Amino acid sequence: MKQYLTVDEWSIIEEGFHPDYNQITESVFSLGNGRMGQRANFEETFSGETLQGNYVAGVYYPDKTRVGWWKNGYPEYFAKVLNAANWIGIDVQLDGETLDLNLCEVSDFRRELNMREGWLERRFTATLPSGKQVRVEAKRFTSIVDDEVGAIKYSVTPLNFSGTLTLTPYVDADIMNADSNYDEKFWTEVLQEAQPTEGYVIAETKKTFFHVCTGQKFVVTQNGQEIAVNASPTERTKYIASRFEVAVQQGQETVLYKYAANLSSENHPKEDLLTNTKKVISAAAEKGFEQLLREQAAAWAAKWEESDIMIEGDAAAQQGIRFNIFQLNQTYTGEDERLNIGPKGFTGEKYGGTTYWDTEAYCLPFYLATADPQVARNLLIYRYKHLPKAIENAEKLGFTGGAALYPMVTINGEECHNEWEITFEEIHRNGAIAHAIHDYIRYTGDDSYLAEYGVEVLVGISRFWAQRVNWSSAKNQYVMLGVTGPNEYENNVNNNWYTSTIATWTLEYTLKALQHVQETEPARYAELVSKLNLNEEKEPAQWQHVIDHMYYPVDEELGIFLQQDGFLDKEQTLVKDLPASDRPLNQKWSWDRILRSVFIKQADVLQGIYLFEDRYDLETIRRNYDFYEPRTVHESSLSPCVHAILAAKLGDEERAYEFYLRTARLDLDDYNNDTEDGCHITSMAGTWMSVVQGFGGMRVRDNQLHFNPFIPAGWSSYSFKIRFRGHLLNIKVTKDNVQIENQSAQPLTLQVFDQAQTIDAHSKAEIAHQLA
Amino acid sequence: MKQYLTVDEWSIIEEGFHPDYNQITESVFSLGNGRMGQRANFEETFSGETLQGNYVAGVYYPDKTRVGWWKNGYPEYFAKVLNAANWIGIDVQLDGETLDLNLCEVSDFRRELNMREGWLERRFTATLPSGKQVRVEAKRFTSIVDDEVGAIKYSVTPLNFSGTLTLTPYVDADIMNADSNYDEKFWTEVLQEAQPTEGYVIAETKKTFFHVCTGQKFVVTQNGQEIAVNASPTERTKYIASRFEVAVQQGQETVLYKYAANLSSENHPKEDLLTNTKKVISAAAEKGFEQLLREQAAAWAAKWEESDIMIEGDAAAQQGIRFNIFQLNQTYTGEDERLNIGPKGFTGEKYGGTTYWDTEAYCLPFYLATADPQVARNLLIYRYKHLPKAIENAEKLGFTGGAALYPMVTINGEECHNEWEITFEEIHRNGAIAHAIHDYIRYTGDDSYLAEYGVEVLVGISRFWAQRVNWSSAKNQYVMLGVTGPNEYENNVNNNWYTSTIATWTLEYTLKALQHVQETEPARYAELVSKLNLNEEKEPAQWQHVIDHMYYPVDEELGIFLQQDGFLDKEQTLVKDLPASDRPLNQKWSWDRILRSVFIKQADVLQGIYLFEDRYDLETIRRNYDFYEPRTVHESSLSPCVHAILAAKLGDEERAYEFYLRTARLDLDDYNNDTEDGCHITSMAGTWMSVVQGFGGMRVRDNQLHFNPFIPAGWSSYSFKIRFRGHLLNIKVTKDNVQIENQSAQPLTLQVFDQAQTIDAHSKAEIAHQLA
């Protein structure tokens, strides 16, 4: 755990230069706008530790699979979003001496990621080896108004000399992934064009043939006045630059405004890429940096209006939760249903920018509650569009008749992952994708989604489950053999309770969905029956038979659901008895030892109880929680949120807060020593859930919002913004009461502490805390 | 299946050139002498499909592990016996035109591997692109008399021209493994020395720093007379050659005799390698090719005297079984306890020449029965010497107090393999290593082995088992969770019957062994107690507690042992119902589908029943056989032999013969389409077992040999040679009777059809078949 960042409610601030932590800081201070993103690398040369990272959403490369021992069925490649052109680069020389902070004495260093307005600023004084001293201030952002645009204001002031300042803004697309299975470069050259004050590079990904045009245009000012510079453009492979010299006086500020853009062939015809990039950049340059920045701040203000969480009395918590919301909004905007949410967003290469079940299980609720329903809907449509690939994927594994198995890891719908116990067996992801449809409709009320898209996905997944179970003559029930549940510290188990539960839930929901469509849109229903080749006689009956005869492991004596067959054969030790030196298990124990131990990586049975809580009485929930939580090591950042929510539900406010704390500042404090690889974007949504569903006790039942809030002991108050079916609400929880403000033009009835409350338009209700 | 080889009782013969099958033929016609070995590559240039392969036993390189997803506990490297210097090379030019069969018209091609005498011969007529025609006869062998020596006789006769023949015998140590995880070369250069008619290369393996000196010396004759040649020696990196021209007349034979040697620093001080190699080669050259060949033939005759199996009435079967015996004897001679038996022997790179449990489970019985006891004993001592590494290996996995887990795959005692379900979980190998001690003592009567070496290994393994089980409160018994049994088509299962059975057997045998040593060698016992830090009070008691309270899965209703918990939850389909297009499963089905299916790769419960058959009555054996065999796909070449032996025991002679057939000519007919990677050396021992233990019904019980033979319907007779405690026996089974000839100087009492027979020295007994 590292606590080198300054606590501030709206900004992440590094005071003083921490080169040893630079790769962590580069992750934390990342910028993104859903379309592109970038680690907080320096504009100027830096020979110290750095992980360059620029990413263009949707532009990926199928890197050839690396594996020790091939298993039949493995995918041939792992698709990864590529490290793309560096568009921020500005080489700086002072009388011919290169500015490189790794070689300078650095003082007054300050880096700020301003979350309220969405920009990154860095200021420092550097003393070069020659003794020359300069002051630099660099500010940049990736625009959320025009998501192809980035802009930089880079200011240099000589402090103790007059001389020549040489600046070389460049675009470098000759980039290599740090993560490349066979040390290959993934980009080839298409075109370079360098003009004196602008330049463009088009690079193409191998195999996938995406084109990305990256351009720059710049303006220089001294004393606030634009000056003409005599720049020499240069081109080399996948690289353009413009170099110019200006005379500088001691104390005189020279400012380079650099406007950049990334346009990809995903959004523009290849033949228009260059022209369009020029247009986009010219428009940005015309507006100018300050105007672009004003628009950026306004757009971020609107985002915060919808999604902010305020915490009074705990600035560190305030900073932590805002950071999570900020990063989630930087990662996914929901404007393009071809895109999704990589576990590291645009903050690193790890996991290759691919999509996991994290999206449906952890991220969806955040976007449902804080953005236009279209945003969450696009996450669903992403999977709908991958349905044919999911059917192909299932066919590769021997399934037939339109059964669909969504991949564990994907970009384009094809499976990328190659660990048999995950790729082939961690099939509960299929359930999460089905459940997301339910979740979306439950929240939005948009049940037309079923007929339009949902049923097709549900039928594909149900067909998979119905084939994936088999009849056990020994048990006279259906069993599900050889699966890996959410707890990846068990592999290839039989009858994982969570997986079996979500499987039959899917079957039930699919039957209901079909019935709903049949009743509400009979024509569409007929169309679907035909399109899906649905055997109306046999398939629903077979699904019902599975529902009615599914085996779920339980222990009657303990009154708990069993994570899987044989769980009680394990040595029943508890996490509290583990020596600290054995933690984290995944770094200290061999894999087999972890597998046969009782220890649970992340919520498994409890994940199921969380999803389907209304099925279980509090005592059942408590017994399972009390049994599994002490055996859970939470070595996935996706684990604590579920525990926080269940602890809150069980009235254990202290534990709920403890679980919240585990992820609240995960990346800000580099809690797991791995933030240098990138931020834990998807687990940030889990932290949001801990607050809203955990502390706030928010649920949607029967088309109504429910709240059962409590306030953590150390906080004065907290509040969160929620969008719900055309309403914007601000829920504030103080020590005394719960204040719900309806900021919309329509009244809304909701449940607080299980009491109906109708709140008029533009009004606020105050409800006293219910004492347990 | 390919049947392009000529059936012959003593030779493997290829008539006509089959370049498409060349890599298969190179495997099948391999030569070896336990110290070095070689694929049947051509001496002269060949630009067609070929897999060069020369191997020097014990000389390995730790190739960096390649893995998709690292698991804690994986080894850093995979040690592999390296492809070493090519010592057979002879470039041939005719009037400057290179002889390359890939570019010639080839006629009268014949290749013969003479198993009786241990040599490889190749003859052909080649018409070069220029039209020049030559006759070539090449004969070579790796000496089993001096196992560092190889010799080649290479004869060239121009058929339709007179001109210049240029020969360039060379040694090339600039060799790359086809199997290299990161495309590295593994050899570096130490020294080259080229003289006109001899030359030497010393190459060193990276990281392990083995030195191997490979040398050549040659003599040329025309008209049977040695001629002087004016050879120009050349050296380049890791390569020496001597090039000379001779005038040749049409019809005149020129013969190059090339004497070569491979000496390694495993057997010679590095500083003496060059000198010693010169000595060895000079001695060989002095003897001359024909004399060396006579010695070779005599030595092989002696081997056959001990190990031959004769089959009358089935020449293909005769050829098949001799091929297996020949290859086993080429692979391992038992003279060096640092060496072991790679699954491919010296016939290919696959499996890296490493040691598997194949050695103990399948190969040991062959060497026990056909060679001096020292040979089998050295296989045991190999493991004894690795005991400290096995203890380290167990420590890496969290075991303590001297518990030993032998590696799944090894050369130097360290684990090489990196699939968690195998490396960490296929722990039954530990049992096989314990059982081999029992097997050796049962056969040889050499129970002093226990005190000298055996007990230490047994205690280490027993300590492992005692820690690997855990007490299940649910079952009130010990369970063994998370294992992979011999059937690798199941992974990470609980309570694999075979593994649990061999575990408690080990504990029992260790207790007996300790008691035996205590009674017979009390001083040594005290020494061992101290050396092993044996807690005499606690450890044996704990082992006994495990023995007494172990859980074994069974199904009472079916009266069978269950392969593992939950086996009967599987869909109970049978192999006969599998469509042919689904076979082999491991190429047609995804791994998860294989795992959750009922199908068994190789004997698992039946392997246990085979090992411990005296514990079970025939009906129990039959029920288990009848249950498991129809579910077994035999996709390991190690599976059929166990089934053959059990089928024979159950009186099902037809099935026994069928199982024998599956591996009898596995490589000769390239049954599995994979012989190009090398021959299935360890499964050859299984075929031998099918004949001797299956058809011959040979067992050792209570210090006596037992036979219960039958004769397969299509055979006139078969006979096999057996060494047993100083006796040499020839057991011949005809349609009429069983003839047992005692070729030794002492009478021997044995059991035939459960009747005691005493056979005098140099006498033969004839016993009529018992009719069932």
Interface residues (C-beta under 8 A of the other chain):
Chain A: T65 R66 V67 G68 W69 K71 N72 G73 K396 L397 G398 N418 E419 W420 E421 F424 E425 N470 W471 S472 S473 A474 K475 V479 L481 G482 N491 N492 V493 N494 D565 G566 L568 D569 K570 E571 Q572 N586 Q587 K588 W589 S590 W591 D592 R593 I594 L595 R596
Chain B: T65 R66 V67 G68 W69 K71 N72 G73 K396 L397 G398 N418 E419 W420 E421 F424 E425 N470 W471 S472 S473 A474 K475 V479 L481 G482 N491 N492 V493 N494 D565 G566 L568 D569 K570 E571 Q572 N586 Q587 K588 W589 S590 W591 D592 R593 I594 L595 R596
